[in-house]
Amino acid sequence: MDTPGDSEIVVIGGGGVGCGVLHSLCQAGKTDVLLLEKNDALASETTSQAAGLVGQVRSSVDRVKLAMWSVKTFSEMEEEPEAKPGWRQVGSLRVALTDERMVEFEQMKTTADEAGLETAFISNDEAKAKWPMFDFSPAKAVLWCPSDGYLQPNDLAMAYAHRARQKGAHLATGVRVEGIRMENGRVTGVDTSQGAIACDTVINAAGAHAWHVAKMAGLELPIFPVRHEYFVSVDAEGMQPELPVMRVPDASLYLRAEINGLLLGGWEPESLSLAPDDFENGQTPPRVEEDWDVMGWFIEQIAPLYGKAADLGVRSIFKGWPTFVPDGKFIIGESSRLKGFVMAGGCNAHGVSGSAGIGRHVVESMLESEPSDYVRSLSPDRFLDSEWNAAEAQAKAKRIYETYYGLRH
């Protein structure tokens, strides 16, 4: 890793989002950039616990296009000879178990059509041909997206970093940011565990520590870590890496093959969250203990489609603290309160899958004279210009997690 030095832009955070923002900046011609990561390795905190699913079917055209940009980026990176993100474009199945969900799928397909994303409703028999060990007879509808897939989060971060270095960017690990330097209403640098670094722009991509970094800049933002878990089973008959990703929103579940096992996770109806000041800047967030009751609930939910789920042995449980925001939208862009301080946080569990699109939006917010209405709607000023109560904001952020697959109409 590089020795940190003065730079035009400093990116704080070396997870999927920070590395994605770094990559996007370099692609846009901004190469005097330094990324700082407090841990000794990139992608070693929340990103390392991500499941790596990449889905493009969303409820708004803007969100679909963001996901499509990420997929385009991942596909191009995978075709290059070095530093591949482990991208497998295996497609995805979205399974409706209720009439209400079927109506939502029809609306989502209309949105996908408007965005130019290829999707199609397929029969239960066609779905079974793609996942032979599953019983699709309870399904009311199955929506297929052939360009979806999954990747390896750590590989993605390393691929971003490799390409950014080739453009001239620098990355330094084991460097903790301890303060934001400001003068006359704008950023002038950062104080770190290895000394002061001058810069014109700071980009806060610090994940579970994004609240702490914003606080250093005098900005109070509602960014709340919420527990998320999934497990990977021991080897199971028929599981192989080319199976499509599957989402069963009525059961609050997602799944895919992981080598020869089943990766199964979901969105708990009663989540656990942290107040951002429950841990200090630079301190690793509290350890997430394995919750076997939640793993059992996941298995119960999938049993109607996969009767053998109860017989699966668990190889490993992955868990982390992705951050959620009370309105469920990213926090992206410069604050009018402090020039040169740019947010790239509150990713609502889209940090890895949406990292390329988030990076693109950050670049748009910084370099375009007229950012899109959508990007402007993500500004941190929406929280800084209004009053909000921390307890209520945390409850709303938890609710965003708990209803992640909730009906949107």
WOFENQUI-V612895 format. One record per residue. N is the residue number from 1. PHI is phi in radians with two decimals (* if undefined). Layout:
n=N phi=PHI
n=N phi=PHI
This chain:
n=1 phi=*
n=2 phi=-1.50
n=3 phi=-1.43
n=4 phi=-1.15
n=5 phi=-2.51
n=6 phi=-0.98
n=7 phi=-2.58
n=8 phi=-1.13
n=9 phi=-2.24
n=10 phi=-2.01
n=11 phi=-1.76
n=12 phi=-1.78
n=13 phi=2.06
n=14 phi=-1.92
n=15 phi=-1.54
n=16 phi=-1.02
n=17 phi=-1.22
n=18 phi=-1.03
n=19 phi=-1.19
n=20 phi=-1.16
n=21 phi=-1.13
n=22 phi=-0.99
n=23 phi=-1.05
n=24 phi=-1.14
n=25 phi=-1.05
n=26 phi=-1.12
n=27 phi=-1.09
n=28 phi=-1.53
n=29 phi=1.69
n=30 phi=-1.63
n=31 phi=-1.95
n=32 phi=-1.49
n=33 phi=-2.24
n=34 phi=-2.15
n=35 phi=-1.79
n=36 phi=-2.00
n=37 phi=-2.19
n=38 phi=-1.25
n=39 phi=-1.38
n=40 phi=-1.38
n=41 phi=-2.48
n=42 phi=-1.17
n=43 phi=0.93
n=44 phi=-1.85
n=45 phi=-2.00
n=46 phi=-1.15
n=47 phi=-1.02
n=48 phi=-1.16
n=49 phi=-1.77
n=50 phi=-1.32
n=51 phi=-1.43
n=52 phi=1.42
n=53 phi=-1.24
n=54 phi=-2.24
n=55 phi=-2.07
n=56 phi=-1.89
n=57 phi=-1.34
n=58 phi=-2.32
n=59 phi=-1.58
n=60 phi=-2.38
n=61 phi=-1.06
n=62 phi=-1.06
n=63 phi=-1.22
n=64 phi=-1.09
n=65 phi=-1.15
n=66 phi=-1.07
n=67 phi=-1.15
n=68 phi=-1.12
n=69 phi=-1.13
n=70 phi=-1.08
n=71 phi=-1.08
n=72 phi=-1.03
n=73 phi=-1.12
n=74 phi=-1.07
n=75 phi=-1.14
n=76 phi=-1.14
n=77 phi=-1.16
n=78 phi=-1.17
n=79 phi=-1.36
n=80 phi=-1.36
n=81 phi=-1.25
n=82 phi=-2.07
n=83 phi=0.89
n=84 phi=-1.46
n=85 phi=-1.48
n=86 phi=1.20
n=87 phi=-1.38
n=88 phi=-2.03
n=89 phi=-1.58
n=90 phi=-1.63
n=91 phi=1.45
n=92 phi=-2.53
n=93 phi=-1.94
n=94 phi=-2.06
n=95 phi=-1.87
n=96 phi=-1.75
n=97 phi=-1.87
n=98 phi=-2.32
n=99 phi=-1.12
n=100 phi=-1.11
n=101 phi=-1.20
n=102 phi=-1.05
n=103 phi=-1.10
n=104 phi=-1.07
n=105 phi=-1.05
n=106 phi=-1.10
n=107 phi=-1.15
n=108 phi=-1.19
n=109 phi=-1.16
n=110 phi=-1.07
n=111 phi=-1.11
n=112 phi=-1.06
n=113 phi=-1.04
n=114 phi=-1.12
n=115 phi=-1.44
n=116 phi=1.52
n=117 phi=-1.66
n=118 phi=-1.32
n=119 phi=-2.48
n=120 phi=-2.76
n=121 phi=-1.36
n=122 phi=-2.13
n=123 phi=-1.31
n=124 phi=-1.09
n=125 phi=-1.14
n=126 phi=-1.15
n=127 phi=-1.13
n=128 phi=-1.14
n=129 phi=-1.12
n=130 phi=-1.47
n=131 phi=-2.27
n=132 phi=-1.05
n=133 phi=-1.44
n=134 phi=-1.75
n=135 phi=-1.81
n=136 phi=-1.67
n=137 phi=-1.07
n=138 phi=-1.29
n=139 phi=-1.30
n=140 phi=-1.50
n=141 phi=-2.85
n=142 phi=-2.30
n=143 phi=-1.81
n=144 phi=-1.89
n=145 phi=-2.17
n=146 phi=-1.22
n=147 phi=-1.69
n=148 phi=-1.28
n=149 phi=3.03
n=150 phi=-2.64
n=151 phi=-2.48
n=152 phi=-1.75
n=153 phi=-0.94
n=154 phi=-1.14
n=155 phi=-1.08
n=156 phi=-1.09
n=157 phi=-1.04
n=158 phi=-1.18
n=159 phi=-1.17
n=160 phi=-1.03
n=161 phi=-1.09
n=162 phi=-1.03
n=163 phi=-1.22
n=164 phi=-1.15
n=165 phi=-1.07
n=166 phi=-1.07
n=167 phi=-1.50
n=168 phi=1.96
n=169 phi=-1.25
n=170 phi=-2.09
n=171 phi=-2.29
n=172 phi=-2.31
n=173 phi=-1.78
n=174 phi=1.20
n=175 phi=-2.11
n=176 phi=-1.69
n=177 phi=-1.40
n=178 phi=-2.02
n=179 phi=-3.01
n=180 phi=-1.89
n=181 phi=-1.49
n=182 phi=-2.40
n=183 phi=-2.70
n=184 phi=0.93
n=185 phi=1.35
n=186 phi=-2.53
n=187 phi=-1.21
n=188 phi=-2.16
n=189 phi=2.89
n=190 phi=-2.33
n=191 phi=-1.69
n=192 phi=-2.26
n=193 phi=-1.15
n=194 phi=-2.03
n=195 phi=1.93
n=196 phi=-1.45
n=197 phi=-2.26
n=198 phi=-1.45
n=199 phi=-2.81
n=200 phi=-1.66
n=201 phi=-2.41
n=202 phi=-2.02
n=203 phi=-1.96
n=204 phi=-1.57
n=205 phi=-2.10
n=206 phi=-1.56
n=207 phi=1.03
n=208 phi=-1.12
n=209 phi=-1.80
n=210 phi=-1.08
n=211 phi=-1.10
n=212 phi=-1.10
n=213 phi=-1.16
n=214 phi=-1.08
n=215 phi=-1.07
n=216 phi=-1.04
n=217 phi=-1.57
n=218 phi=1.41
n=219 phi=-1.98
n=220 phi=-1.79
n=221 phi=-2.18
n=222 phi=-1.45
n=223 phi=-2.07
n=224 phi=-2.12
n=225 phi=-1.21
n=226 phi=-2.20
n=227 phi=-1.12
n=228 phi=-2.41
n=229 phi=-2.42
n=230 phi=-2.68
n=231 phi=-2.24
n=232 phi=-2.05
n=233 phi=-1.42
n=234 phi=-1.18
n=235 phi=-0.95
n=236 phi=-2.33
n=237 phi=-1.01
n=238 phi=1.52
n=239 phi=-1.33
n=240 phi=-2.68
n=241 phi=-1.08
n=242 phi=-1.53
n=243 phi=-1.14
n=244 phi=-1.14
n=245 phi=-1.17
n=246 phi=-2.33
n=247 phi=-2.20
n=248 phi=-2.18
n=249 phi=-1.10
n=250 phi=-1.15
n=251 phi=-1.78
n=252 phi=1.02
n=253 phi=-2.13
n=254 phi=-2.34
n=255 phi=-2.79
n=256 phi=-2.82
n=257 phi=-1.36
n=258 phi=-2.22
n=259 phi=0.98
n=260 phi=-1.94
n=261 phi=-2.01
n=262 phi=-1.84
n=263 phi=-1.68
n=264 phi=-2.30
n=265 phi=-2.54
n=266 phi=-3.04
n=267 phi=-1.99
n=268 phi=-1.15
n=269 phi=-1.24
n=270 phi=-2.29
n=271 phi=-1.46
n=272 phi=-1.95
n=273 phi=-2.41
n=274 phi=-1.96
n=275 phi=-1.31
n=276 phi=-1.08
n=277 phi=-1.63
n=278 phi=-1.24
n=279 phi=-2.44
n=280 phi=-1.63
n=281 phi=-1.00
n=282 phi=1.48
n=283 phi=-1.49
n=284 phi=-1.11
n=285 phi=-0.97
n=286 phi=-0.91
n=287 phi=-1.06
n=288 phi=-1.59
n=289 phi=-1.36
n=290 phi=-1.06
n=291 phi=-1.89
n=292 phi=-1.22
n=293 phi=-1.12
n=294 phi=-1.17
n=295 phi=-1.06
n=296 phi=-1.11
n=297 phi=-1.14
n=298 phi=-0.99
n=299 phi=-1.13
n=300 phi=-1.05
n=301 phi=-1.18
n=302 phi=-1.54
n=303 phi=-0.96
n=304 phi=-1.06
n=305 phi=-1.69
n=306 phi=-2.44
n=307 phi=-1.10
n=308 phi=-1.44
n=309 phi=-1.02
n=310 phi=-1.16
n=311 phi=-1.58
n=312 phi=-1.28
n=313 phi=-1.49
n=314 phi=-1.61
n=315 phi=-1.44
n=316 phi=-2.78
n=317 phi=-2.01
n=318 phi=-1.94
n=319 phi=-2.74
n=320 phi=-2.84
n=321 phi=-2.14
n=322 phi=-1.09
n=323 phi=-1.74
n=324 phi=-2.22
n=325 phi=-2.14
n=326 phi=-1.04
n=327 phi=-1.75
n=328 phi=1.26
n=329 phi=-1.93
n=330 phi=-1.04
n=331 phi=-1.94
n=332 phi=-2.36
n=333 phi=2.05
n=334 phi=-1.39
n=335 phi=-1.50
n=336 phi=-1.21
n=337 phi=-1.32
n=338 phi=-2.59
n=339 phi=-1.10
n=340 phi=1.53
n=341 phi=-1.84
n=342 phi=-2.03
n=343 phi=-1.63
n=344 phi=-2.55
n=345 phi=-2.49
n=346 phi=1.03
n=347 phi=-1.53
n=348 phi=0.90
n=349 phi=1.19
n=350 phi=-1.91
n=351 phi=-1.06
n=352 phi=-1.42
n=353 phi=-1.12
n=354 phi=-1.73
n=355 phi=-1.05
n=356 phi=-1.18
n=357 phi=-1.17
n=358 phi=-1.09
n=359 phi=-1.01
n=360 phi=-1.10
n=361 phi=-1.17
n=362 phi=-1.06
n=363 phi=-1.07
n=364 phi=-1.06
n=365 phi=-1.13
n=366 phi=-1.55
n=367 phi=-1.88
n=368 phi=-1.50
n=369 phi=-1.22
n=370 phi=-2.28
n=371 phi=-1.05
n=372 phi=-1.12
n=373 phi=-1.00
n=374 phi=-1.11
n=375 phi=-1.10
n=376 phi=-1.09
n=377 phi=-1.22
n=378 phi=-1.62
n=379 phi=-1.01
n=380 phi=-1.09
n=381 phi=-1.12
n=382 phi=-1.12
n=383 phi=-1.71
n=384 phi=-1.35
n=385 phi=-1.67
n=386 phi=-2.40
n=387 phi=-1.57
n=388 phi=-2.57
n=389 phi=-1.73
n=390 phi=-1.05
n=391 phi=-1.13
n=392 phi=-1.16
n=393 phi=-1.11
n=394 phi=-1.14
n=395 phi=-1.09
n=396 phi=-1.19
n=397 phi=-1.10
n=398 phi=-1.06
n=399 phi=-1.16
n=400 phi=-1.03
n=401 phi=-1.11
n=402 phi=-1.13
n=403 phi=-1.90
n=404 phi=-0.93
n=405 phi=-1.82
n=406 phi=-1.18
n=407 phi=-1.15
n=408 phi=-1.76
n=409 phi=-2.22
